[in-house]
């Protein structure tokens, strides 16, 4: 019979991070809060740094160690991150920590906290609360399904699935970085192959000063704007296109563009005009609130009015995608210099953002090289989504014992997921 025990009994220790607010520092260690725990990962890139002195003071009270679980206590309550690293470079603030001291028990707790039972318990506790917050006392009393050796197989299966998902994500990061390096080599450094197959600029290709871009570009090249190189199709307010039956398209809003579709994703009629339908491989540009450009891989959907679908009859996707990415960085730097958040991109931004204009046949040559990289990127993303669906389907069945999995023989282990902190 399944046995539930309070987290304080299951874990060696349950504690939380500092309640103080250390000042930002130019150098030092990252300070992690609940908002930095996202989808099983830790976003250190957006965490600000605190001094080594402040970091040391927090560590005396709230030191995170290997096989500890971080738990978001405020805001989006219930996000979980499993710390697998021996060396932990950050401090925590207003984050719950379940300290297990043992890998297999930590992994079991990690999956249990992501299970429907744990989610329902959190929902019941928070229901009606104005400020979504789970206090430390509630974390210590949190009912945990006790681990037993016969559950080891479940942990191994879930860990193996997460390991493959993580590997796919790592490969995709490298694929996009590789494509960007090749693109920059051709159209930023201007070392595309010349008529003799040699790198153009490095081999003495003629360069001329361009007053618009304030830099030298290859002789005979010109400039265009973001508005010139592509078509920006704005989405619709889908409230006007509700589905009438069980057949529907999920709506891609800024949240879905970031996190993918969810059970509560808005639905639209599949009979909306084709130009507002998004397919895998399309380039999306969220121009409102959160500025982002990405290649969509989340499946067929309907486009929300705060996102552009970007297409072009003149240039291949690889050209306008990377031009948009480069200009997006400029927009974000403009906002940072003003110490404000740029609320949205206007048509004037697109018309005033000048980019280099290579010969079209050269953009096609580059696209011939980059297209297989983009196709592999989309394929791995789709595979990961199927694995996520399989993992999420298996998770409750494995947790409640409806499905039993034999553990691997001693000395043999399934590949384990290694949630990696995202640090630029």
Steps between C-alpha positions, in 0.01 A plus 500: 500500500630845408627700795520878515738672737560872565794649312674571831509124560588402141783756470808557708404866518238738356593869502465816296728770363574838647217748554739793467562688175874530437611783275600418141874484440711532187679178593420210727249213502145474357201541732224255407133569575182307418467668160828345385365143532337429165391164363750293697789730412676786674535831314816652646536734204225731628605481867692800627836467677563563869831559674706209630441635851120491462523160333701365793250634752210327322693174474536483879122477526380359167776310324383295200683171442505222241169307481304783659171601336410866455128574522334826396305625802351819358350610168484188284508265797622144447776534242775253591871477418730213597856609569731229363830688515756446773595870497206740541586856386188689616309606812122486541235748613136411578552154351412177680768232519439126552833346601513123452873422500437199277467496121230238451278638779552851360400389150190324636401819685571708188255295293245476780493881535424521128221240522127580489464407868753761610356757259149443634623536857665833413184617323282412801734682736516814287136509392352839591828654605556854371877472518609162364747388763584169666665562840786296640274324749282371215809372319611307808151349532472424127381136467758297305437155357769293673772349283557126506755290309232358268448854364857529377399382152250787471771752587736345242242513221406862568866595535585336168223693324618826654858419402400464133293819511793684657740360238273614217481848652879516530544392137251763385688773688816393317322475165365854523841628613665323205252648253559847647879460470469406133257785436728754670799371306320571173293812569663670801869430445439484121716194447249327274659298216611724214503396134803281570361346819721713726376707800404832340623764746803306629612444142497870417146540371410863434324671793331843501376723781123500551379816669167349605654205685812697604726217389665349194305252293592311181513711186173490310289412803227730632272531803136427572282521810336224698175620347643453149636147538191325637124501549367529856159339542340608826272250673139537600301547820374142505205574727313567175586155364390257770474133388147366464587135553776274627734587212714805574837666467695596816580870507862611507534792739824634651475241781458214252782635286723469806364186671300311236137396516333415831160356599367851563624642168234704321327327207402635159298377206707309241317692227693825559682635190809298411736794540426503875587131543849412624686182405821350632803682358326838470682805635309680777573846636330608824493878471306584818617481864760221462713557191606170345568337165490124461445210265170346607500126573192463719259367239217648292334797665314828457690828524419753772499872422815573704720285275617534140542203268797604286526385139674622187459449127843654434729333753535158666412451864861471615572854380210692652500289819855596595453860388200522733699347785780753455260793493308365798821523699526866398142566613570338836820703546304818425258410777784422742670834436174679570458297820150411384320200358421541131129425494470411133651523153332747265501508122738796524752280681488256209525777240797662673700184570746479209677176413751397238357381167701213345434374147199269508687210344752519786224480759370191318847343508525553873148370554598180318759443775284610793173333406606150620598654836160664535325175402695302760419767759127469431518120495674478838255750648206290382659184640549671836136605508389141443732384779361768733147380423605139569673596825203704620262215413714244682572717803168459687478130404846433640438710809180323603621150409265439204812424299798319649847499346776262602818680598822438310747242631760615750789673329283609205334839503279694264633833381399763752369847418723784595294821525745767397494857622483741207790737545631708214 
